[in-house]
Amino acid sequence: MPHIIVKMYPGRSLEQKQEFALKITDEAVKILGCSADSVSVAIEEIEQENWKYQVYYPDIEEKKDKLYKKPGYSF
């Protein structure tokens, strides 16, 4: 606990993704009071042309009740 899934456009380097995962882990530990060993982070790269149907509609639009930070865009 917790397992964090981040979806983003491709194009970030392996080093950027590793640093991002470490920073997310650090913040989870601080805020949630869990150990770093209990945190896992996955990054899924979604092509821009697929974002609307693979991310926006199923993960944002259809799960508004679970969204704690809404994007500043819509389709």
TISEBA-671835 format. One record per atom (N, C-alpha, C, CB): residue in three letters; z, x, y. Coordinates in steps of 0.2 Angstrom, whole numbers, plus 2048, in hexadecimal, padded with zeros to 3 digits. Each point is the difference from the previous one (the first is absolute). Glycine has a CB too. Example, Ala and Ser with C-alpha at 12.3 -4.5 7.8 and 13.67 -1.06 7.14 Angstrom:
2
ALA8278427E4;ALA8007FC806;ALA800804806;ALA8067F77FA;SER7F680780B;SER801804806;SER8037FC805;SER7F68067FD;
This chain:
75
MET8008047FA;MET8007FC806;MET800804806;MET8067F77FA;PRO7F680980B;PRO7FA7FC800;PRO7FA8037FE;PRO8057FA809;HIS7F68027F5;HIS7F98037FF;HIS7FC7FD806;HIS8018017F3;ILE7FC804811;ILE7FC7FE806;ILE7F98027FF;ILE80A802807;ILE7F27F97FA;ILE7F8800800;ILE7FD800807;ILE8017FB7F4;VAL7FC80A80D;VAL7FC801807;VAL7F97FF7FF;VAL809807805;LYS7F37F57FE;LYS7F97FF800;LYS7FD802806;LYS8017F77F8;MET7FA80E808;MET7FD802806;MET7F98027FE;MET80B804804;TYR7F17FD802;TYR7F98027FF;TYR8008077FD;TYR7FC7F980A;PRO7FF8097F3;PRO7FF8077FD;PRO7FF805806;PRO7FC7FC7F5;GLY80680A80A;GLY7FE805805;GLY806805802;GLY7F87F8804;ARG80E8067FA;ARG806804801;ARG8008067FB;ARG8067F6805;SER7FC8107FD;SER8018057FB;SER8057FF7FB;SER7FB808809;LEU8057FC7F2;LEU8068007FB;LEU806802804;LEU7F88037F6;GLU80880280E;GLU806802804;GLU8037FA804;GLU7FB80C800;GLN8007F1803;GLN8037FA805;GLN8037FB7FB;GLN7F7802809;LYS8067FC7F2;LYS8037FB7FB;LYS8078027FE;LYS7F47FC7FD;GLN80C80A801;GLN8068037FD;GLN806800806;GLN7FA8077F7;GLU8047FB80F;GLU805800805;GLU8027F9802;GLU7FB80A804;PHE8007F17FC;PHE8027F9801;PHE8057FD7FB;PHE7F47FF805;ALA80A8037F5;ALA8057FE7FA;ALA807802801;ALA7F67FF7F8;LEU80A80880A;LEU807803801;LEU8047FD805;LEU7FB80A7FC;LYS8017F480A;LYS8037FD806;LYS8027F97FE;LYS7F9807808;ILE8037F57F5;ILE8027F97FD;ILE8068017FC;ILE7F47FC801;THR80C8097FB;THR8068007FB;THR806802804;THR7F98047F7;ASP80780180E;ASP806801804;ASP8037FA804;ASP7FB80C801;GLU8007F0801;GLU8027FA804;GLU8037FB7FB;GLU7F7802809;ALA8067FD7F2;ALA8037FB7FB;ALA8078027FE;ALA7F57FE7FB;VAL80C809804;VAL8078027FE;VAL8057FF805;VAL7FB8097F9;LYS8037F880E;LYS8047FF805;LYS8027F9801;LYS7FB80A806;ILE8007F27FA;ILE8017F9802;ILE8027FB7FA;ILE7F7802808;LEU8078007F2;LEU8027FC7FB;LEU8068027FC;LEU7F47FD7FF;GLY80E809802;GLY8068037FD;GLY7FF8027F8;GLY8077FA808;CYS7F28077F7;CYS7FF8027F9;CYS7FF8087FF;CYS7FB7F47FE;SER80480E7FC;SER7FF8077FF;SER7F8801800;SER80B8027FA;ALA7F3804808;ALA7F9802800;ALA7FD8007FA;ALA802807809;ASP8027FA7F1;ASP7FE8007FA;ASP7FE7F87FD;ASP80780A7FE;SER7FB7F2806;SER7FF7F97FE;SER7FA7FD804;SER80C7FE7FD;VAL7F1806808;VAL7FA7FD804;VAL7FA8037FD;VAL80780080A;SER7F47FC7F5;SER7F98027FE;SER7FB7FD805;SER8038007F4;VAL7F880480E;VAL7FB7FE805;VAL7F98017FD;VAL808803809;ALA7F47F77F7;ALA7F98017FE;ALA7FC7FE806;ALA8037FC7F4;ILE7F780880C;ILE7FB7FF806;ILE7FA7FD7FC;ILE805809808;GLU7F87F27FA;GLU7FA7FD7FE;GLU7FB800806;GLU8067F97F7;GLU7F480B807;GLU7FB800806;GLU7FB7FA7FF;GLU80280D800;ILE7FD7F0805;ILE7FC7FA800;ILE7FA801805;ILE80A7F87FC;GLU7F0807802;GLU7FA801804;GLU8017FB806;GLU7F98057F6;GLN8047FD810;GLN8017FB805;GLN7FC7FA7FF;GLN80180A807;GLU7F97F67F6;GLU7FC7FA7FF;GLU8047FB7FA;GLU7F6807803;ASN80F7FC7FA;ASN8037FC7FB;ASN8077FD802;ASN7FA8077F8;TRP8087FC80E;TRP8077FE803;TRP8027F9800;TRP7FF80B806;LYS7FC7F17FD;LYS8017F9801;LYS8027FC7FA;LYS7F8801809;TYR8048017F1;TYR8017FC7FA;TYR8058037FB;TYR7F57FC802;GLN80C80B7FF;GLN8058037FB;GLN807801803;GLN7F68067FB;VAL80A7FA80C;VAL807801803;VAL8027FA804;VAL7FE80C800;TYR7FD7F3806;TYR8027FB805;TYR8027F97FD;TYR7F9806808;TYR8027F77F4;TYR8017F97FE;TYR8068007FA;TYR7F47FD803;PRO80C8077F8;PRO8057FF7FB;PRO807803802;PRO7F78017F8;ASP80980480C;ASP807803801;ASP8037FF807;ASP7FC8097F9;ILE7FF7F580C;ILE8037FE806;ILE8007F8802;ILE7FC80C804;GLU7FE7F27FB;GLU7FF7F9802;GLU8047FB7FB;GLU7F5803805;GLU80A7FE7F4;GLU8037FC7FB;GLU8078027FF;GLU7F57FF7FB;LYS80E806808;LYS8078027FF;LYS804800806;LYS7FD8067F6;LYS8017F680F;LYS803800807;LYS8088007FF;LYS7F67FB805;ASP80D8017F7;ASP8078007FF;ASP8038067FE;ASP7FE7F47FD;LYS7FE811800;LYS8038067FE;LYS7FF806805;LYS7FF7FC7F4;LEU7FD803811;LEU7FE805805;LEU805801805;LEU7F47FD7FE;TYR80F809803;TYR805802805;TYR7FD803806;TYR8088017F7;LYS7F2801809;LYS7FC803805;LYS7F97FE800;LYS80880A801;LYS7F67F1803;LYS7F97FE800;LYS7FB804804;LYS8057F57FF;PRO7F580B7FF;PRO7FB805803;PRO7FE7FC807;PRO7FC8057F5;GLY8017FF80F;GLY7FD7FE806;GLY7F97FE800;GLY808807806;TYR7F67F87F4;TYR7F97FD7FF;TYR7FF7FB7FB;TYR7FC80B802;SER7FF7F17FE;SER7FF7FB7FC;SER7F87FF7FE;SER80A7FA804;PHE7F58027F7;PHE7F97FF7FE;PHE7FE7F9801;PHE80080A7F8;
